[in-house]
Amino acid sequence: MGSRLDGRATPQGTRRAAARFGATARPLGSAGLVVTPLGFGGRRLRDDALLHARALRLALDGGVNLLQAGSRDGDGRSERLVGRVLAEAVRDGVVARDEIVVVVHLGAAPSESPRQDVSIRALADALGLEHVDVVMLDVASEPSRDSQGRLAEAFASLEAQVGSGLIGAWGVSSEGFTEREDCASYTSLAALLGLAAEVGGNDHHLAVVGFPLNAFELGAVVNPHADAAGRTTMGVVADAGLGVVVERPLRGRYTPARPPLRLVEPRGEAPQVAAALAQLRKLEAIWAGELGRRIRTEAGDATDLFRWGQFLAQVMARGDDLSSWERVRYEIVAPHVGQTSAALLANLQGPDRDGFARWWQAYGTGLHVAFTAIEAQLRTTPPHQLVSAAIDPFLPGAWRSLPLSCRAVAVALSAPVSSVAVGMPTPASVAELLALRNAPALVADPDFAGLAARTAGLAAELAQRP
């Protein structure tokens, strides 16, 4: 193992870094650290992905000073990438170690083996750091009476690691913080704080919490809980002086039966259209490599007679409306395809005609599938446009010209949170979200209840779609 990067995040260093970012710095709990409102979510990163490394370096160059690491499968790839890129940025003088808050996630708890001390040392080794600033314990759900003892052991282990100097503070992360208390997966932050006080006293080091917060998952700011004296999870956070690192701001879970909806403008065709056009291009490659190469026309071989897959992709990229598409279909594609296929069937003979007839049957079907998918997409308002229409009235007017990804992050930043850890796996995604540095101030008291009601109706509509 190589030498470790020494040092830790400090109040002075983090204030210095956050000032360079440009937007208003936010406190991370009561430890005195401050963080940029945009954090780098690195839980899906791999140390063998060059794009991931470039994205993280661009985020550091852009002033982001909260780095999240710790993959859910515990393979260490996320930690190794974050540690390596951070060390390179420190070596190059881009940042100083005391400016950067490294937040690492530990596996779900309670577990059968609550040896968090061993796991944290392994995480520090993977990161190449002498000190980890914040360790987050993922809490799967409300602990039962049987598992509460193991959770208390985990808390005690984390407190011991603070005492040893290996970590600066610890926190808890759970999707259950966003649920209603009658939900089976509800997790009570108030109960976990009580357990932390039992284990570590009133001066315990549970300083940070994490939970999803996006346009479809606003439970942390709107759901009151009887076991917390009627407070929401965010109310408990405020009373306890905790920092909040928002998770999953760009993936809204609108129904348990479907994957989360990505709250970004799509790049390229919808999945059904993309699959149909890919099949067309595959059939066209077969044509160009076999029959089209053998068949002779006045202009030479016939390899270029069928190239509609790429053409249709270009049409979709233009953003044509339905009427424009219908002109393309009926005035350009259909006449050419119909005349070409009829001429070939009339003039080819023997094996070539039989081969073309079989290929044309598959290709004609592929065209019909592509046409149907394109028209279905154009007749149905895309989800990202519906999300935009839902959230824009609740944001300042100046924000509405920003990409949907920025506006989705703005929804989370409208709450009193410390930072929003956004998954930014490519330099392009980092560059897009760095626009937040120049964005105007957010509303101080947004109508989250109104937004929740609006997106609940949108969720019901989306759930009815095939």
Secondary structure as UniProt FT lines:
FT   HELIX           11..21
FT   STRAND          26..27
FT   TURN            29..30
FT   STRAND          34..35
FT   STRAND          38..41
FT   TURN            43..44
FT   TURN            47..48
FT   HELIX           50..61
FT   TURN            62..63
FT   STRAND          66..69
FT   TURN            72..73
FT   HELIX           77..91
FT   TURN            92..93
FT   HELIX           97..99
FT   STRAND          101..109
FT   HELIX           116..127
FT   STRAND          132..139
FT   HELIX           145..164
FT   STRAND          167..173
FT   HELIX           175..178
FT   TURN            181..182
FT   TURN            184..185
FT   HELIX           189..200
FT   TURN            202..203
FT   STRAND          206..212
FT   TURN            215..216
FT   HELIX           219..222
FT   HELIX           226..228
FT   TURN            229..230
FT   HELIX           233..240
FT   STRAND          243..247
FT   TURN            249..250
FT   STRAND          251..252
FT   TURN            256..257
FT   STRAND          261..262
FT   HELIX           271..289
FT   HELIX           291..294
FT   STRAND          296..297
FT   TURN            298..299
FT   STRAND          300..301
FT   TURN            303..304
FT   HELIX           308..318
FT   HELIX           322..328
FT   HELIX           329..333
FT   HELIX           334..347
FT   HELIX           350..379
FT   HELIX           383..391
FT   HELIX           392..394
FT   HELIX           397..401
FT   HELIX           404..413
FT   STRAND          419..423
FT   HELIX           427..433
FT   HELIX           434..438
FT   HELIX           448..463
//
